[in-house]
Amino acid sequence: MSRTTVYNKCLADENLIVDDVTVHTRTTAWSAALSGLLMITVIASAGIGPVAIPPVTVTYILIDSVIPLHAYPIEQPLRTIVIDIRLPRIVLAGLVGFALASAGTVMQGFFRNPMADPSIIGVSSGAAVGAVATIILPLSLPVGVELQGAAFITALLTAFAVYLIATRNGETPTATLLLAGVAVQTFLGAVISFMLLFSGKSLRRVVYWLMGHLGGTTWTDVEAAILIVPPVFAGLLFYTHELNVLLLGEKDASAIGVEVERTKRILLTAASIITATAVAVTGVIGFVGLIVPHVMRLLVGPDHRILLPTSALAGASFLVATDTLARSGAVEVPVGIVTAALGAPFFLYLLRRQEVTRL
Amino acid sequence: MSSTCVEIQDLSVRFGDVTVLDSIDWEVPERKFIGLVGPNGAGKTTLLRTLNGTLAAHTGEIRINDRAISELTSKAVSRTVATVHQDTGVAFDFDVETIVEMGRTPYRNRFGGFDTEDAAAVEQALARANVAQFTQRSVTTLSGGERQRVMLARALAQETPLLLLDEPTASLDIHHQVRTLQLVRELLVEGKTVIAAIHDLNLASQYCDLLAVIVSGEIIAFGPPRSVLTESIVEQAFDATAVVFDDPVTGSVSVRTLASDPSSCERDAHIHVIGGGGAATPLLYDLQMAGYTLSCGVVQTGGRDAETAHRLDIPVQTVDPYASVSVSDKEMAESMICDADCTIIADINIAEGNIKTIEAAAKSNQLILVEDRPLSERNDAGKKGERLYGSLHSRAEITTLRDARQTLNSLTAGSPQNHNTLSGYQSPSSSDSI
């Protein structure tokens, strides 16, 4: 036992503790940076529109609305534009991007499949069936949350049905789950197409919903999303270690003490709930949940302890920015078109550079 | 005798209607390296997966360190049993340290962090499995052997009394196979019990304290390699003819399986093999498997060829060590050679001592010469040897050890065969001697 050995031993000891600290430090640093980016995006977005408002004024309005000291000279119409018209939509875009990107991260890790997205077990198709049915069926319940509510419920029912179909003897193989999801999505696609045939005058509204949009958002929509997305996401943060272990494969995960089936149920449920919430309030916005986790994985690596929070924050910024683009043209287009139109070429670029070849 | 680590009673595991493990009773002593051997599909992996609690037993009970694993939480089980599965390749970019840290999962509280005890266990595991030098490298950049050691380190970080290894050497080269198994032996000193499914019987025999032979979901033999690896058990387990012998290099018992010949049963040809210095041994095994009636001689008493002939119940003519073949020996050899339908001279050294045996081969009905080395490398009888061998060469069928059975088959089947002529033979030393 030489002195060098002892020294190396100490060094290794230190490295390990440092490494664990490093994960925390890196997570904090990345999250802080991405939160800053999100703030900047939000302020810029709130200033963009038919009435251009300088970022400084937007900042004053935002500070004033949080701490009403009336310390700044703010014109009332501008305050109304920012707080009542633009901000609900921006906050909702942020929440939905946050939800879709975190659900996408969980699903890709869970399925160990780079093609997985938040809707892989049929949540979006389920929501679409509920939403389209509410739009075209002559049921006039009190207007308000009925469409969102129906979409949310059918989304979760679909996810649950897919889970039940893929489960046998208490075990849910991910490959079966994936295939069952694809089959159910195809089936629900047929149901939606069939309903479209009979949608008559509401066809335009249905198509608009299916493309995913954030127009006409009110604070009521935001409230629903705020009540569900952040708490469920906070729960997911406690399962990042399990997500890492699951990447080794289920056999290995089980051998080191992870209750695989239980963990899978928890992860699926949480990811499906936040996806269903996002889809119910905005319609089907594609690509956010697929591409954002991949890009963040390139930047921070596959460790879910860092990946999950950073993907969520990046997803929020991404959707706020793309929705700003969607509404600032001559004609407002559904944001789903913008995310796909920008996201897909960028993804293909990464693919060609062979940076996105695995999880 | 040390105490028991694993105790299995009446364990059955079924997949649907298929019984994979059939009422196994098994007691595994602690601090031993136990090898599970058996043919493909015998249930080795299933037994390991039942031992670590991944598969539920249909009937029966498994107790590890006197606790029934079915009553433990999965975290408690993984503080008792660690498993290294067969290498499946990894498609994710974790660094080595992160993977080994995952081995601490059973000690982790969801809300707690990573304490100094965890750090110490990880560090020790990294050093033990000899992967401490690349803690920061991504597993995707490692070779198969290195990755296997990383997975071993992860299992060691679990700090369990029992370690299960599923084919730990399957994807490794011979050097890393030996290193991995040596490493496992070192773990025993630290008080671990190791159960490993191992395909290679010879590696298992060399490194394991005890072997369990599994066939069709049952343990048909359990004990030290020398008592378990017998020809009859190996034949029963693997449905192959085997030869068990002491490996002079490792000192352990070693197994060779012999290729049986589907068309071997009908042969009635009698073959005489002229051997010496062990050159006839592979021929005797091979031709015996092919179903020929054999005789052998003249070889040294107690030599390898004589031993093989005795073991295979082949009539053999011997002379004392260092003695030359006498005239009377030659006569007897001639009579054996005359009786045989065909005589084979193995790739032997020709010397003054055995030159009379070679002379006797002239009486053969048919002659095959096995030549893996040129005569010049194995002729210690000078011009005389060259001349004699040359004369046999002109009328013999020439082959190599690997093709000997093939040559003999076609010769005794009576199919037309091009006899090698003198023109095909090149004297290694001088052509004028022929």
Contacts between the chains, C-beta under 8 A, distances in Angstrom:
chain1	res1	chain2	res2	distance
A	9	B	123	7.2
A	12	B	123	4.7
A	12	B	126	7.2
A	12	B	127	7.5
A	12	B	132	6.4
A	12	B	135	7.9
A	13	B	116	7.7
A	13	B	119	6.0
A	13	B	120	6.9
A	13	B	123	5.8
A	15	B	97	7.9
A	15	B	135	7.1
A	16	B	97	7.1
A	16	B	101	7.8
A	16	B	114	7.9
A	16	B	119	4.0
A	16	B	122	5.6
A	16	B	123	5.8
A	17	B	114	7.5
A	17	B	116	6.9
A	17	B	119	5.2
A	19	B	97	6.0
A	19	B	101	7.9
A	20	B	101	7.8
A	20	B	113	6.6
A	20	B	114	4.2
A	20	B	119	7.6
A	112	B	91	7.4
A	112	B	92	7.8
A	238	B	110	5.5
A	238	B	111	7.4
A	241	B	105	7.1
A	241	B	108	7.1
A	241	B	110	7.8
A	244	B	94	7.3
A	244	B	98	7.3
A	244	B	102	6.6
A	245	B	102	5.3
A	245	B	105	6.0
A	247	B	92	4.9
A	247	B	94	7.3
A	248	B	90	7.5
A	248	B	99	7.3
A	248	B	102	6.8
A	249	B	85	7.7
A	249	B	88	6.4
A	251	B	49	7.7
A	251	B	54	6.7
A	251	B	83	8.0
A	251	B	85	5.3
A	252	B	83	7.9
A	252	B	85	6.2
A	252	B	151	7.9
A	254	B	52	7.8
A	254	B	53	7.8
A	254	B	54	4.9
A	254	B	74	7.0
A	255	B	52	5.5
A	255	B	54	6.7
A	255	B	78	6.4
A	255	B	81	7.8
A	255	B	82	6.9
A	255	B	83	4.0
A	255	B	85	7.1
A	255	B	155	7.9
A	256	B	78	5.3
A	256	B	82	7.6
A	256	B	102	6.1
A	256	B	103	5.9
A	256	B	105	4.7
A	256	B	106	6.4
A	256	B	154	7.2
A	256	B	158	6.4
A	257	B	74	5.3
A	257	B	75	4.3
A	257	B	77	7.0
A	257	B	78	3.3
A	257	B	79	7.3
A	257	B	105	5.0
A	257	B	106	3.6
A	257	B	158	8.0
A	258	B	74	7.1
A	258	B	105	6.3
A	259	B	74	4.9
A	301	B	93	6.3
A	302	B	92	5.2
A	302	B	93	4.9
A	302	B	94	6.1
A	303	B	94	7.1
A	303	B	98	6.4
A	358	B	91	4.9
A	358	B	92	6.6
A	358	B	93	7.2
A	358	B	140	7.9
A	359	B	91	6.6
A	359	B	92	5.0
A	359	B	93	7.6
